[in-house]
Structures are given as structure tokens and as C-alpha cells.
Amino acid sequence: MAESAGRRWLLLAVVSAGLLLITLDNSILYAALPTLVEELGASSAQSLWIINAYPVVMAGLLLGSGTLGDRVGHRRMFLTGLVVFGAASLAAALSPTPEALIAARAFLAVGAAAMMPATLALIRVTFADERERNVAIAVWGSLAIVGSALGPIVSGLLLQSFWWGSVFLVNVPVVVVALVATLVLAPGGGADPGKHWDLVSSLLALVALVGLVFAIKETAKATPSPVAAGVALVAAAAGGWAFARRQRRLPDPLLDFAIFRNPAFLSGVLAAGFSMFAVAGLQLVTTQRFQLVEGFTPLRAGVLVAAVALGALPTAVAGGATLHRIGLLPIVAGGLALSTVGTVLVLLHMPLLVTGLLIAGAGLGAAMSVASSAIMGNVPVRRAGMASSVEEVSYEFGSLIAVALLGSLLSAVYSATVRLPPGTPEEARDSLDAALALAGEGTEGDALVAAASEAFDGAYGAVVLVVAGVLAVGTVATGVLLRRHGPGSALSGPASR
């Protein structure tokens, strides 16, 4: 029994390392983005797609990969994902152009989409005891925040001594170790060859998500194109409608919409999405603001936003350990409420910015740790792959919308509010990067830098305010859904039995 318990926790370490890689690559470019833009000559649109290609493709494929794992076995899916992820990391590190890097990031997402549902599904089928599973899932969930926070730090450390490709190359040794450990520790079996897997449904989900991201990015531009935004929105709506219609006809759908009728399950999905929206949004704009306006190095900016993870770690573990006594409501809705307060403090800049990030992280860590338990504890084991896919879609969708919406909003507010000194080229209105590149020596250059920095600060404040508003909405929504899940209530609902 002791050996069996030891193997369970070692397996948790292995799949958590896989999750760490996936979330690390979601945020590792936040601090490296200014360097990438300079080295590869990427445009502002290309720079956003270098970041967005990864979560867009991953979110589109996650539902299909989770259900495919139910069919072929989650161990096999995890191993396949590791191999693809390692190969894509090499391709990304050696990319000669922005277009090549965008393609490599999309390839990375294929490997991540194969791995990510398998990590949580393996935990679900390995840990039979509910309390033990809650702690394991809490550890797993906390690493989603840790990986996001470590991304800017790791990229900052690497960029101090190596070229930008090293931020991808660092994945390869971790992949090799995880491959060997998985072959030794992960349980085989669990495959259901009779279960149908539908590629068309995966592609329809991908079309819906890509169309939605295009529509958001186009609408948030300083000079949006109504035609482009309309076409993208129609594609998103058509893809989503066709996906939903197809699921109702399939004997083994990628997504059974009935699982959302469980309020605890739905609250977990919403909490995961709202939390990752906040984490990704705060990290993206804060690292850029302090590098471009304050002159921080990538490493220093990464360490600054790591305050989110520092605040999240203790509450994440505590949330999973006390969930059976406290219940979902105080931890999920209370955690989101606390993170709202922390985000408001971020608006006040230094010296309360770090305090605000710590408080926001504490709330998000608590909410995310038990969101996973709410999701996985409210579906039967045979739906483990589907449930884990839904959770990871909510994580990736939150990050994706944050980057697409808040990144575009940051640029749009800056372009609309910057007051350029007379005689300054209009290119300086495109972005703060462009303004800094155009600023020369002397009084005129100083005036342009001051005007651009002031506008960017205003845009930064607007974005953080949006994050606080979204968290407030999440607090109310989860509070209503979990009004019967206070102290002493059962974690699982009818859907899990």
C-alpha cells in the first residue's frame, strides 16, 4: 500500500511537470515579447499572434483530445503530447521569421492539447480517495498559476545570457525526463476503443474560437474594419452553432451539454476561466508596462509579476486541504472577491502594486485550486477526459480572451489618447514600442517619450480596471451558483454518481 501511495504521488509530480511546461509556454513570451519584436522585426499584429497562436489552437483542440484520450487511453495521449511538444519546441527555438514562429507555436499547441486533459484525467483515475484527490488536484491547479508566473522569470533569466530561442529550448530536457518517468509510473489501460471520436467536431470548435478571437482583435483596434469583424463574428457563430448541433446527434459527443446543468460543475468552469483571464491579463500588461515605461529588464519585470504566484501557492494548497470542511462557496466566490480587491489595489501603482498582486494571487489561488475539484468531482469517471477537457478549455479560453481583448484594448486606448508633439510621424501612434524607436536625442525626443509613456500608463489603468470588473462579475456569478455549497455541504452533485 505504501508503495502504491508513493507511485501515486510520483505520478502527480510527473503530470504536474507536464502541466508546468504547458502553462509556462503560455506566459514565457510576455517578458520576452519586446526582445522578440526587435530581433525578428515582428509587427504589432504579428507579435499578438505569436502569443495567441498557442492558446487559440490549444483551446480549439482540447475538447477533441480529451475525448480521444477516453478512447485510446490517457497515458498514450500524454506520451504522444510530450513527443510533439518537444519537437515543436525545437522548431520554435530555430524559427527564422515571425511567420515561422507563429506556425511553431501552433504546433506546440497540438502537443499541449494532447497532454493537458491527460494530466488531470490520470489524476482522476489514479486517486480514488476523495480527500486525497482534492489535495492532488489542488497541487495540480496551483501549478497552473506557478507556471504562468514562472514564464516571465524564466524568459528573463535566459535572455540575460542567451538568445531568444532559449525560451523554447529549455522545454526539451524536461520533456525527456517526463517521457521516461511516465513510461515507468503511469497506469496503462483505461482505453475504450468502442467510443467514437469525431474530428469534425474538433475542427468546428477551432473555427468558432479562431473566428471569435479575430472578431475581438479587430473590434478593439483603433481603426477597426466592420467587414473583417463581421466576417469573423459570422464564422465564430456558424462554427459554434454547427458544433452544438453536431454534439446533439453524436452517440459519443465531444461535449455533453447536460454536464453544465450541475451548478457546482458550472461554477468550477467559470472560476477557472475568470481566474486565468485575470492572471494572463495582469501579467501581460504589467510586464510590458514596467519594461517599456520604467525601463525594467525582462527578468526584473518577471520577478515583479511573480508576486501573483507567491500569493497563490499557500491558499491553493490550503483550499484543497480544507474543501471538505469549508465547502465550495467560501473558497470559490470568496477567492474571486479577494482577487477583485487586490486588482483594484494594483491600479494605485507603487508601492501598493506588489501588495495588490499578492492579494489578487491569494484569491485566485484559492478559487482555482477548488475549481478543479468542483469540475472533476461532479462527473462520473467515464467522463473524466471530457470533464478535464472542459476545464482546460476554460483555462485556455480565459487566457486567450485576456490576450486578445486586453492586448488589443491596451493598443487601442494608447492610440486614441496619445498626444504626439508637433511634427512627430504618425507611426508613433501605433504602439509605445514604435514611439520609443522614433524618439531621438534632445528635447523633442524626450517630449515624445513623455507623451507616449503617459498615454500607455492611462491604457494600462484602463486594462486593469477591466480585469477588476470581470473578477467582480465572476464573484457574483459563482456566488449565485454555489449558494447551497457552503460549509458542510457535499462536493459532488447528482451528475457525478
URCOR-V345611 format. One record per residue. N is the residue number from 1. RES is the residue in one letter. PHI is phi in degrees with one decimal (999 if undefined). Layout:
[[N/RES/PHI] [N/RES/PHI]]
This chain:
[[1/M/999] [2/A/-64.1] [3/E/-64.6] [4/S/-62.0] [5/A/-63.9] [6/G/-60.7] [7/R/-65.3] [8/R/-62.0] [9/W/-73.0] [10/L/-66.1] [11/L/-63.7] [12/L/-58.1] [13/A/-62.6] [14/V/-68.7] [15/V/-68.8] [16/S/-68.2] [17/A/-63.6] [18/G/-64.0] [19/L/-63.0] [20/L/-60.4] [21/L/-61.1] [22/I/-63.7] [23/T/-73.2] [24/L/-59.7] [25/D/-73.9] [26/N/-72.9] [27/S/-116.4] [28/I/-66.2] [29/L/-90.8] [30/Y/-58.9] [31/A/-79.0] [32/A/-85.1] [33/L/-58.9] [34/P/-57.7] [35/T/-67.8] [36/L/-61.5] [37/V/-58.3] [38/E/-72.5] [39/E/-71.6] [40/L/-96.0] [41/G/66.7] [42/A/-77.7] [43/S/-77.4] [44/S/-63.5] [45/A/-66.7] [46/Q/-64.6] [47/S/-64.4] [48/L/-67.7] [49/W/-76.2] [50/I/-60.3] [51/I/-78.7] [52/N/-73.6] [53/A/-57.0] [54/Y/-67.7] [55/P/-70.3] [56/V/-63.7] [57/V/-65.3] [58/M/-62.2] [59/A/-61.9] [60/G/-68.4] [61/L/-97.0] [62/L/-61.9] [63/L/-60.3] [64/G/-67.1] [65/S/-70.9] [66/G/-64.6] [67/T/-69.3] [68/L/-63.0] [69/G/-63.4] [70/D/-61.8] [71/R/-82.0] [72/V/-100.4] [73/G/107.0] [74/H/-72.8] [75/R/-63.8] [76/R/-64.6] [77/M/-64.4] [78/F/-64.6] [79/L/-64.1] [80/T/-61.5] [81/G/-62.2] [82/L/-60.8] [83/V/-62.3] [84/V/-63.1] [85/F/-62.7] [86/G/-64.3] [87/A/-64.7] [88/A/-67.5] [89/S/-62.9] [90/L/-62.5] [91/A/-62.6] [92/A/-65.6] [93/A/-63.1] [94/L/-102.9] [95/S/-66.3] [96/P/-89.2] [97/T/-137.9] [98/P/-58.1] [99/E/-62.8] [100/A/-65.1] [101/L/-68.6] [102/I/-61.3] [103/A/-63.9] [104/A/-65.8] [105/R/-65.1] [106/A/-66.0] [107/F/-65.9] [108/L/-56.0] [109/A/-65.4] [110/V/-62.8] [111/G/-64.2] [112/A/-63.7] [113/A/-66.2] [114/A/-72.6] [115/M/-76.8] [116/M/-63.6] [117/P/-63.8] [118/A/-65.0] [119/T/-61.4] [120/L/-75.7] [121/A/-64.9] [122/L/-64.3] [123/I/-65.1] [124/R/-61.5] [125/V/-87.9] [126/T/-90.4] [127/F/-97.3] [128/A/-81.9] [129/D/-73.2] [130/E/-64.7] [131/R/-65.9] [132/E/-63.0] [133/R/-66.3] [134/N/-60.2] [135/V/-66.3] [136/A/-61.3] [137/I/-68.9] [138/A/-64.3] [139/V/-60.6] [140/W/-57.8] [141/G/-65.9] [142/S/-65.1] [143/L/-71.1] [144/A/-63.3] [145/I/-73.8] [146/V/-60.5] [147/G/-62.0] [148/S/-63.1] [149/A/-74.6] [150/L/-72.4] [151/G/-51.7] [152/P/-62.7] [153/I/-69.6] [154/V/-60.7] [155/S/-65.1] [156/G/-62.9] [157/L/-63.1] [158/L/-67.4] [159/L/-70.1] [160/Q/-69.5] [161/S/-123.1] [162/F/-128.9] [163/W/-80.3] [164/W/-60.2] [165/G/-64.4] [166/S/-65.0] [167/V/-67.8] [168/F/-98.5] [169/L/-62.8] [170/V/-63.2] [171/N/-69.1] [172/V/-61.7] [173/P/-61.9] [174/V/-65.6] [175/V/-61.0] [176/V/-62.2] [177/V/-62.9] [178/A/-64.8] [179/L/-60.1] [180/V/-63.5] [181/A/-64.3] [182/T/-66.1] [183/L/-60.5] [184/V/-83.6] [185/L/-101.8] [186/A/-70.7] [187/P/-70.5] [188/G/-84.8] [189/G/73.8] [190/G/82.6] [191/A/-79.1] [192/D/-128.4] [193/P/-60.1] [194/G/-76.6] [195/K/-77.9] [196/H/-79.8] [197/W/-121.5] [198/D/-115.5] [199/L/-66.0] [200/V/-59.1] [201/S/-61.9] [202/S/-61.6] [203/L/-67.4] [204/L/-64.8] [205/A/-63.2] [206/L/-65.2] [207/V/-60.3] [208/A/-61.8] [209/L/-70.4] [210/V/-62.2] [211/G/-61.2] [212/L/-65.0] [213/V/-63.8] [214/F/-58.2] [215/A/-62.9] [216/I/-63.6] [217/K/-63.6] [218/E/-70.8] [219/T/-65.4] [220/A/-82.9] [221/K/-67.9] [222/A/-63.8] [223/T/-125.9] [224/P/-70.7] [225/S/-100.4] [226/P/-58.8] [227/V/-67.0] [228/A/-62.7] [229/A/-64.8] [230/G/-65.7] [231/V/-62.4] [232/A/-64.2] [233/L/-67.5] [234/V/-63.9] [235/A/-61.9] [236/A/-63.9] [237/A/-65.8] [238/A/-64.9] [239/G/-64.4] [240/G/-65.3] [241/W/-64.8] [242/A/-64.8] [243/F/-62.8] [244/A/-62.3] [245/R/-64.2] [246/R/-67.8] [247/Q/-62.9] [248/R/-69.1] [249/R/-96.9] [250/L/-85.0] [251/P/-67.5] [252/D/-125.8] [253/P/-69.1] [254/L/-65.9] [255/L/-138.3] [256/D/-92.6] [257/F/-64.0] [258/A/-64.8] [259/I/-66.6] [260/F/-77.8] [261/R/-72.5] [262/N/-79.8] [263/P/-63.7] [264/A/-67.2] [265/F/-59.9] [266/L/-62.6] [267/S/-64.8] [268/G/-63.8] [269/V/-62.4] [270/L/-65.3] [271/A/-62.1] [272/A/-62.8] [273/G/-66.7] [274/F/-62.4] [275/S/-65.6] [276/M/-70.7] [277/F/-58.7] [278/A/-68.6] [279/V/-60.4] [280/A/-64.5] [281/G/-64.0] [282/L/-63.6] [283/Q/-67.8] [284/L/-59.8] [285/V/-78.8] [286/T/-72.0] [287/T/-62.8] [288/Q/-68.0] [289/R/-60.6] [290/F/-78.2] [291/Q/-77.9] [292/L/-81.9] [293/V/-94.2] [294/E/-93.7] [295/G/78.1] [296/F/-65.2] [297/T/-74.7] [298/P/-55.1] [299/L/-65.8] [300/R/-63.7] [301/A/-65.9] [302/G/-65.0] [303/V/-64.0] [304/L/-59.6] [305/V/-76.0] [306/A/-65.5] [307/A/-58.8] [308/V/-61.2] [309/A/-67.8] [310/L/-60.9] [311/G/-74.5] [312/A/-80.2] [313/L/-56.7] [314/P/-64.7] [315/T/-72.9] [316/A/-65.2] [317/V/-67.3] [318/A/-63.8] [319/G/-62.1] [320/G/-65.7] [321/A/-74.3] [322/T/-110.4] [323/L/-57.1] [324/H/-65.1] [325/R/-98.5] [326/I/-87.0] [327/G/90.9] [328/L/-72.9] [329/L/-55.7] [330/P/-63.9] [331/I/-80.5] [332/V/-74.7] [333/A/-66.6] [334/G/-64.7] [335/G/-63.6] [336/L/-65.8] [337/A/-63.9] [338/L/-63.2] [339/S/-67.1] [340/T/-63.5] [341/V/-61.5] [342/G/-61.5] [343/T/-66.7] [344/V/-62.1] [345/L/-64.5] [346/V/-60.4] [347/L/-59.7] [348/L/-83.1] [349/H/58.1] [350/M/-64.5] [351/P/-89.1] [352/L/-83.6] [353/L/-62.0] [354/V/-64.5] [355/T/-59.6] [356/G/-62.2] [357/L/-64.7] [358/L/-63.3] [359/I/-67.1] [360/A/-60.3] [361/G/-62.5] [362/A/-60.7] [363/G/-66.7] [364/L/-68.0] [365/G/-61.1] [366/A/-62.9] [367/A/-64.0] [368/M/-69.9] [369/S/-63.1] [370/V/-95.8] [371/A/-59.6] [372/S/-62.8] [373/S/-65.8] [374/A/-62.6] [375/I/-74.5] [376/M/-74.0] [377/G/-83.4] [378/N/-120.5] [379/V/-136.9] [380/P/-69.7] [381/V/-58.0] [382/R/-65.7] [383/R/-103.1] [384/A/-59.6] [385/G/-64.3] [386/M/-62.8] [387/A/-64.8] [388/S/-65.1] [389/S/-64.5] [390/V/-60.5] [391/E/-62.2] [392/E/-71.4] [393/V/-62.3] [394/S/-65.1] [395/Y/-60.0] [396/E/-67.6] [397/F/-65.2] [398/G/-61.0] [399/S/-63.9] [400/L/-61.9] [401/I/-66.0] [402/A/-61.4] [403/V/-67.6] [404/A/-67.1] [405/L/-77.9] [406/L/-74.2] [407/G/-63.8] [408/S/-69.8] [409/L/-63.9] [410/L/-57.7] [411/S/-67.4] [412/A/-66.2] [413/V/-65.9] [414/Y/-59.1] [415/S/-62.7] [416/A/-78.5] [417/T/-110.5] [418/V/-66.6] [419/R/-107.0] [420/L/-74.2] [421/P/-60.3] [422/P/-54.9] [423/G/86.7] [424/T/-77.4] [425/P/-59.2] [426/E/-65.1] [427/E/-58.8] [428/A/-65.8] [429/R/-79.4] [430/D/-66.8] [431/S/-163.7] [432/L/-66.1] [433/D/-56.5] [434/A/-64.5] [435/A/-64.3] [436/L/-66.1] [437/A/-68.9] [438/L/-84.1] [439/A/-70.0] [440/G/-99.3] [441/E/-77.0] [442/G/96.5] [443/T/-63.7] [444/E/-63.8] [445/G/-64.5] [446/D/-63.0] [447/A/-65.7] [448/L/-66.2] [449/V/-61.6] [450/A/-64.1] [451/A/-65.8] [452/A/-66.7] [453/S/-65.1] [454/E/-63.2] [455/A/-65.8] [456/F/-67.3] [457/D/-61.3] [458/G/-62.9] [459/A/-65.9] [460/Y/-61.1] [461/G/-61.5] [462/A/-64.2] [463/V/-66.2] [464/V/-63.4] [465/L/-63.6] [466/V/-63.2] [467/V/-59.4] [468/A/-61.0] [469/G/-64.3] [470/V/-64.4] [471/L/-64.7] [472/A/-64.0] [473/V/-61.6] [474/G/-62.0] [475/T/-60.5] [476/V/-66.8] [477/A/-62.2] [478/T/-70.9] [479/G/-62.9] [480/V/-67.8] [481/L/-65.9] [482/L/-103.5] [483/R/-62.0] [484/R/-103.8] [485/H/-117.2] [486/G/-84.7] [487/P/-54.4] [488/G/84.5] [489/S/-80.7] [490/A/-75.4] [491/L/-73.0] [492/S/-89.9] [493/G/-106.6] [494/P/-57.9] [495/A/-64.2] [496/S/-93.8] [497/R/-102.4]]
